[in-house]
């Protein structure tokens, strides 16, 4: 079969990752067009994908849809607040779509986009990459098998590592709801999606609490400067030092690769002096929460809780506990332990032994998602992609309800 022809809209970190599937599996995917307004990132992208015709290289997403359809699908990796426009235009032109999460920062746009997708009958997937990892697929299979009975309780936690919190949600692109979704979407719509996927029921009630507690000017240490490059008196002892994270390191992969297209030491230093990533974490323009909890009640009175915290030290990744009417399951992002009530032998699964491959991103989920997307487009079968926009909408509605609950201090009915 011929490779699926795809246009990348937004050639940053995520766009580059998904486009990398074409390099790894050229018989499956071909990048035939790109839209990226930043010249430096566009040039980096074109160095890796040299066969794109000049006429299909664009500065804006609008230009992609001004001409005759020239591919099978688009992969949209623009900023959160720029998802609706290119997605609507792509559907109008008859493209299949893979959209980076979240669907959109506003509830009305999520609902409108879902309605457009349903009407189009095109493949429209959301990049909930966790669904495609061996780890989460094994958990889903165990739950679906009935081994632990009917799910009654799910307890899930994401301990965001402190440096990741600082990089993405204090200094970085997702620091402010003025240009991106709240952190419960931007970081954790993955987690709400996983909870919904395992529960297999509609959520009926949501309550949530959270705040921006630590990464604010009130907590700036004495002697700190506006930037880590401004002669900060505590920089050497600060765990959030931009010099430690981005400059005084041999690593130029993510997250270092996100601060500049010039990853020489001089280029990185310039970026820290002039761009957002060199700023003191206590003196940024961030307004998203640094910790939040969400409580949910589903059909049949099943309950779930989710905790997001930006204060992880790296001791563990995501953790989950699922308790059913016949047994219990616990997972730590690698090992899955299952035990029943009747004294059955405890089962342990090591997902490293099942082909888990961190090199492809998100525990192999990035490329596994791309593989399923290619198959769905080839067969024009949206059902081959589990992370459909319709499925994603359910978890997004929980997120919107959580934000409403947090702000209004009340339980929200869905």
C-alpha positions as CSV (number, residue, x, y, z in Angstrom):
1,X,0.0,0.0,0.0
2,X,1.1,3.6,-0.7
3,X,2.2,5.7,2.3
4,X,-0.4,8.0,3.8
5,X,0.3,11.6,2.7
6,X,0.3,14.1,5.5
7,X,0.6,17.8,6.0
8,X,2.1,19.0,9.3
9,X,0.6,22.2,10.7
10,X,2.9,23.5,13.4
11,X,6.5,22.1,13.1
12,X,7.5,22.5,16.7
13,X,8.2,19.7,19.2
14,X,5.1,17.7,18.8
15,X,4.8,18.2,15.0
16,X,8.4,17.1,14.6
17,X,7.8,14.0,16.7
18,X,4.8,12.8,14.7
19,X,6.6,13.7,11.4
20,X,9.5,11.5,12.6
21,X,7.3,8.5,12.0
22,X,7.7,9.1,8.3
23,X,11.5,8.9,8.6
24,X,11.2,5.7,10.7
25,X,8.6,4.1,8.5
26,X,8.7,5.7,5.0
27,X,6.4,3.0,3.6
28,X,3.7,4.0,6.0
29,X,3.8,7.8,6.1
30,X,5.0,10.6,3.8
31,X,5.2,14.3,4.7
32,X,4.0,16.2,1.7
33,X,3.5,19.7,3.2
34,X,4.2,21.9,6.2
35,X,3.0,25.1,7.7
36,X,5.2,26.9,10.2
37,X,5.4,30.7,10.8
38,X,8.8,30.6,12.6
39,X,11.5,30.5,9.9
40,X,14.1,28.9,12.1
41,X,11.9,26.0,13.1
42,X,10.7,25.7,9.5
43,X,14.3,25.3,8.3
44,X,15.1,22.7,10.9
45,X,12.0,20.7,9.9
46,X,12.9,20.9,6.2
47,X,16.4,19.6,6.8
48,X,14.8,16.4,8.1
49,X,12.1,16.2,5.4
50,X,13.8,17.3,2.2
51,X,11.3,15.9,-0.3
52,X,8.5,18.4,0.3
53,X,7.8,20.4,-2.8
54,X,8.4,24.2,-2.4
55,X,4.8,25.0,-3.4
56,X,3.6,23.0,-0.3
57,X,5.7,24.9,2.2
58,X,3.6,27.5,4.0
59,X,4.0,30.2,6.6
60,X,0.4,30.0,7.8
61,X,-2.1,27.3,8.2
62,X,-4.6,29.4,6.3
63,X,-2.5,29.1,3.1
64,X,-2.7,25.3,3.3
65,X,-6.4,25.4,2.6
66,X,-6.4,28.0,-0.1
67,X,-5.3,25.5,-2.7
68,X,-6.6,22.2,-4.0
69,X,-6.4,19.2,-1.6
70,X,-3.0,17.6,-1.9
71,X,-2.8,15.0,0.8
72,X,-4.8,12.5,2.8
73,X,-4.6,14.0,6.3
74,X,-3.3,16.8,8.4
75,X,-1.6,16.7,11.8
76,X,-2.4,19.8,13.7
77,X,0.2,20.8,16.4
78,X,-0.4,24.5,16.7
79,X,-0.9,26.4,20.0
80,X,-3.9,25.3,22.0
81,X,-5.9,28.4,21.2
82,X,-5.2,27.9,17.4
83,X,-6.7,24.4,17.1
84,X,-10.2,25.2,15.9
85,X,-9.4,27.2,12.8
86,X,-7.2,24.7,11.0
87,X,-9.3,21.7,12.1
88,X,-12.5,23.3,10.7
89,X,-10.8,24.2,7.5
90,X,-9.3,20.7,7.1
91,X,-12.7,19.1,7.5
92,X,-14.2,21.4,4.9
93,X,-11.4,20.4,2.5
94,X,-12.0,16.7,3.1
95,X,-8.8,15.8,5.1
96,X,-8.5,13.3,7.8
97,X,-7.2,14.8,11.0
98,X,-4.9,14.0,13.9
99,X,-5.1,16.9,16.5
100,X,-2.7,17.4,19.4
101,X,-4.5,17.5,22.7
102,X,-6.4,19.4,24.1
103,X,-9.2,19.7,21.5
104,X,-9.5,23.4,22.4
105,X,-9.3,25.6,25.5
106,X,-13.0,26.5,25.4
107,X,-15.9,24.2,25.9
108,X,-18.1,25.6,23.1
109,X,-15.2,25.1,20.6
110,X,-14.7,21.5,21.7
111,X,-18.4,20.7,21.2
112,X,-18.6,22.5,17.9
113,X,-15.5,20.7,16.6
114,X,-16.9,17.4,17.7
115,X,-20.1,18.1,15.9
116,X,-18.2,19.0,12.7
117,X,-16.1,15.9,12.9
118,X,-19.2,13.6,13.4
119,X,-20.9,15.2,10.4
120,X,-17.8,14.8,8.2
121,X,-17.4,11.1,8.9
122,X,-13.6,11.5,8.5
123,X,-11.0,10.0,10.8
124,X,-10.5,12.6,13.5
125,X,-8.2,11.5,16.3
126,X,-6.9,13.3,19.4
127,X,-3.3,12.6,20.5
128,X,-4.1,10.9,23.7
129,X,-0.8,8.9,23.4
130,X,-1.1,7.2,26.7
131,X,-3.8,4.9,25.4
132,X,-1.4,3.5,22.9
133,X,1.4,2.4,25.3
134,X,1.7,-1.2,26.2
135,X,1.3,-0.3,29.9
136,X,-2.1,1.3,29.6
137,X,-3.3,-1.2,26.9
138,X,-2.5,-4.1,29.3
139,X,-4.5,-2.3,32.1
140,X,-7.4,-1.8,29.8
141,X,-7.4,-5.4,28.8
142,X,-7.3,-6.6,32.4
143,X,-10.2,-4.3,33.3
144,X,-12.2,-5.3,30.2
145,X,-11.7,-9.0,31.0
146,X,-13.6,-8.7,34.3
147,X,-10.7,-10.1,36.3
148,X,-11.1,-7.5,39.0
149,X,-14.9,-7.4,38.5
150,X,-16.9,-4.2,38.0
151,X,-14.8,-1.0,38.6
152,X,-15.9,0.8,41.7
153,X,-13.0,3.1,42.4
154,X,-10.1,4.6,40.4
155,X,-7.3,6.5,42.1
156,X,-4.8,8.2,39.7
157,X,-1.9,10.6,40.2
158,X,0.5,12.5,38.0
159,X,3.5,13.9,39.8
160,X,4.9,16.3,37.3
161,X,8.6,16.6,37.8
162,X,9.6,20.0,39.2
163,X,11.8,20.9,36.2
164,X,9.0,19.9,33.8
165,X,6.6,22.1,35.7
166,X,9.0,25.0,35.5
167,X,9.8,24.4,31.8
168,X,6.3,24.1,30.4
169,X,3.9,25.7,32.9
170,X,5.9,28.4,34.6
171,X,8.3,29.7,31.9
172,X,7.0,27.9,28.8
173,X,4.2,27.9,26.3
174,X,1.5,26.6,28.7
175,X,2.1,29.0,31.5
176,X,-0.9,31.2,31.0
177,X,-4.6,30.7,30.1
178,X,-4.4,33.8,27.9
179,X,-2.7,31.7,25.2
180,X,-3.2,28.0,26.3
181,X,-5.7,25.8,28.1
182,X,-5.7,25.5,31.9
183,X,-3.2,22.9,33.2
184,X,-5.9,20.3,33.8
185,X,-6.2,20.2,30.0
186,X,-2.7,21.2,28.8
187,X,-1.0,18.6,31.0
188,X,-3.6,16.2,32.3
189,X,-6.4,15.7,29.8
190,X,-4.3,12.5,29.1
191,X,-5.1,11.4,32.7
192,X,-8.8,12.3,32.6
193,X,-9.0,10.5,29.3
194,X,-7.4,7.4,30.8
195,X,-9.8,7.4,33.8
196,X,-12.8,7.7,31.4
197,X,-11.4,4.9,29.2
198,X,-11.0,2.5,32.1
199,X,-14.3,3.4,33.7
200,X,-16.3,2.9,30.5
201,X,-19.2,5.0,31.9
202,X,-20.3,8.6,31.7
203,X,-19.3,11.0,34.4
204,X,-22.2,12.6,36.3
205,X,-20.6,14.9,39.0
206,X,-17.3,16.7,39.4
207,X,-15.7,18.7,42.1
208,X,-12.2,20.2,42.2
209,X,-9.7,22.2,44.2
210,X,-6.4,23.7,43.2
211,X,-4.3,26.8,43.2
212,X,-1.1,28.5,42.1
213,X,0.7,28.2,45.5
214,X,4.5,28.3,44.9
215,X,5.6,29.6,41.6
216,X,4.8,33.3,42.2
217,X,6.5,36.5,43.2
218,X,5.6,36.2,46.9
219,X,8.0,33.2,47.2
220,X,10.9,34.8,45.4
221,X,14.0,34.2,47.5
222,X,16.0,37.2,48.7
223,X,18.8,38.0,46.2
224,X,17.0,36.5,43.2
225,X,17.0,38.3,39.9
226,X,14.5,38.7,37.1
227,X,16.6,36.3,35.1
228,X,19.0,33.5,36.0
229,X,21.5,35.3,33.7
230,X,21.2,38.6,35.5
231,X,23.7,37.8,38.3
232,X,21.2,36.1,40.5
233,X,22.8,35.7,44.0
234,X,21.2,32.3,44.6
235,X,21.4,30.8,41.1
236,X,24.1,28.2,42.1
237,X,21.9,26.7,44.8
238,X,18.6,27.1,43.1
239,X,17.0,23.8,41.7
240,X,15.2,25.9,39.1
241,X,18.3,27.5,37.6
242,X,17.9,28.0,33.9
243,X,21.7,27.8,33.6
244,X,21.7,24.3,35.1
245,X,18.8,23.1,33.0
246,X,19.5,24.6,29.6
247,X,23.1,25.8,29.4
248,X,25.5,23.9,31.7
249,X,24.6,20.5,30.2
250,X,25.6,18.3,27.3
251,X,22.0,17.4,26.7
252,X,20.4,19.2,23.7
253,X,17.3,17.0,23.5
254,X,14.0,17.9,25.0
255,X,13.4,20.2,26.9
256,X,16.7,22.0,25.9
257,X,15.7,21.7,22.2
258,X,12.6,23.8,22.9
259,X,14.3,27.0,23.9
260,X,15.9,27.9,20.6
261,X,16.6,26.6,17.1
262,X,20.3,27.4,17.7
263,X,21.4,24.9,20.3
264,X,25.1,26.0,20.4
265,X,26.1,27.2,23.8
266,X,26.1,30.8,22.5
267,X,22.6,30.3,21.0
268,X,21.2,28.9,24.2
269,X,22.7,31.7,26.3
270,X,21.1,34.2,24.0
271,X,17.8,32.5,24.3
272,X,18.0,32.6,28.1
273,X,18.9,36.3,28.1
274,X,16.1,37.3,25.7
275,X,13.5,34.6,25.8
276,X,11.0,33.2,28.3
277,X,13.1,30.3,29.5
278,X,15.8,32.3,31.3
279,X,13.3,34.0,33.6
280,X,13.2,33.4,37.4
281,X,10.4,30.9,38.1
282,X,9.1,33.2,40.8
283,X,8.9,36.2,38.5
284,X,7.1,35.0,35.4
285,X,3.7,35.8,34.0
286,X,2.3,32.4,34.7
287,X,-1.2,31.9,36.1
288,X,-2.0,28.2,35.8
289,X,-2.3,26.0,38.8
290,X,0.7,24.2,40.2
291,X,-1.4,21.6,41.9
292,X,-5.0,20.4,41.6
293,X,-7.3,17.5,42.6
294,X,-10.4,16.3,40.8
295,X,-13.2,14.1,42.3
296,X,-15.6,12.4,39.9
297,X,-18.8,10.3,40.2
298,X,-19.7,8.1,37.3
299,X,-22.9,6.2,36.3
300,X,-23.7,3.5,38.8
301,X,-22.1,5.5,41.6
302,X,-18.5,4.5,40.7
303,X,-16.0,7.1,41.8
304,X,-12.6,8.4,40.7
305,X,-10.0,10.8,42.0
306,X,-7.2,12.5,40.1
307,X,-4.3,14.4,41.7
308,X,-2.0,16.6,39.6
309,X,1.0,18.1,41.3
310,X,4.0,20.1,39.9
311,X,6.3,19.1,42.7
312,X,7.6,15.7,41.7
313,X,11.2,14.9,42.4
314,X,11.4,12.0,40.0
315,X,10.9,9.2,42.5
316,X,8.0,7.8,40.4
317,X,5.9,8.5,37.3
318,X,2.2,8.3,37.0
319,X,0.5,5.9,39.5
320,X,-2.9,4.3,39.3
321,X,-5.0,2.0,41.6
322,X,-8.2,0.4,40.3
323,X,-10.5,-1.4,42.7
324,X,-13.3,-3.6,41.5
325,X,-15.9,-6.0,42.9
326,X,-13.6,-9.0,42.6
327,X,-10.1,-7.6,43.0
328,X,-7.6,-4.8,42.7
329,X,-5.0,-3.5,40.3
330,X,-2.0,-1.2,41.0
331,X,0.3,0.3,38.4
332,X,3.4,2.5,38.6
333,X,4.0,3.2,34.9
334,X,6.0,0.1,34.5
335,X,4.8,-2.7,36.7
336,X,1.2,-3.8,37.0
337,X,0.1,-5.9,40.0
338,X,-3.3,-7.6,40.1
339,X,-4.8,-9.6,43.0
340,X,-8.3,-11.1,43.6
341,X,-10.4,-11.5,46.7
342,X,-10.4,-15.3,46.7
343,X,-6.7,-15.7,47.4
344,X,-5.7,-16.1,43.7
345,X,-2.1,-15.9,42.9
346,X,-1.1,-12.3,42.4
347,X,-0.2,-11.4,38.8
348,X,2.6,-9.1,37.9
349,X,3.2,-7.6,34.5
350,X,6.5,-5.9,33.5
351,X,5.7,-3.7,30.6
352,X,9.4,-3.3,29.7
353,X,9.2,-6.9,28.7
354,X,6.4,-6.3,26.2
355,X,8.2,-4.1,23.8
356,X,7.9,-0.8,25.7
357,X,10.2,1.7,23.9
358,X,10.8,5.1,25.5
359,X,12.9,6.1,22.5
360,X,9.8,6.8,20.5
361,X,8.3,9.0,23.2
362,X,5.6,8.5,25.9
363,X,6.5,4.9,26.4
364,X,6.1,4.1,22.7
365,X,2.7,5.8,22.6
366,X,3.7,8.4,20.0
367,X,4.5,6.0,17.3
368,X,1.9,3.5,18.2
369,X,-0.7,6.2,17.8
370,X,0.8,7.1,14.4
371,X,0.6,3.4,13.4
372,X,-3.1,3.3,14.3
373,X,-3.8,6.6,12.6
374,X,-2.2,5.4,9.4
375,X,-4.3,2.2,9.4
376,X,-7.5,4.2,10.1
377,X,-6.8,6.6,7.2
378,X,-5.9,3.8,4.8
379,X,-9.2,2.0,5.5
380,X,-11.2,5.2,6.0
381,X,-12.3,3.7,9.3
382,X,-12.5,6.0,12.3
383,X,-13.2,3.0,14.5
384,X,-9.6,1.8,14.2
385,X,-8.5,4.8,16.4
386,X,-9.6,4.5,20.0
387,X,-8.8,8.2,20.8
388,X,-11.6,9.6,18.6
389,X,-12.7,13.2,19.2
390,X,-16.1,11.9,20.4
391,X,-14.3,9.8,23.1
392,X,-12.0,12.7,24.0
393,X,-14.9,15.1,24.5
394,X,-16.1,13.2,27.5
395,X,-12.9,13.8,29.4
396,X,-12.7,17.4,28.2
397,X,-16.1,18.0,29.7
398,X,-14.8,16.7,33.0
399,X,-11.9,19.2,32.8
400,X,-14.2,22.1,32.1
401,X,-16.4,21.1,35.0
402,X,-13.4,20.8,37.2
403,X,-12.3,24.4,36.4
404,X,-15.9,25.6,37.0
405,X,-16.0,23.7,40.3
406,X,-12.6,25.1,41.4
407,X,-13.5,28.7,40.6
408,X,-17.0,28.6,42.0
409,X,-16.3,26.2,44.9
410,X,-19.2,23.9,44.2
411,X,-20.0,20.5,42.7
412,X,-20.8,20.5,39.0
413,X,-23.4,18.2,37.5
414,X,-22.8,16.9,34.0
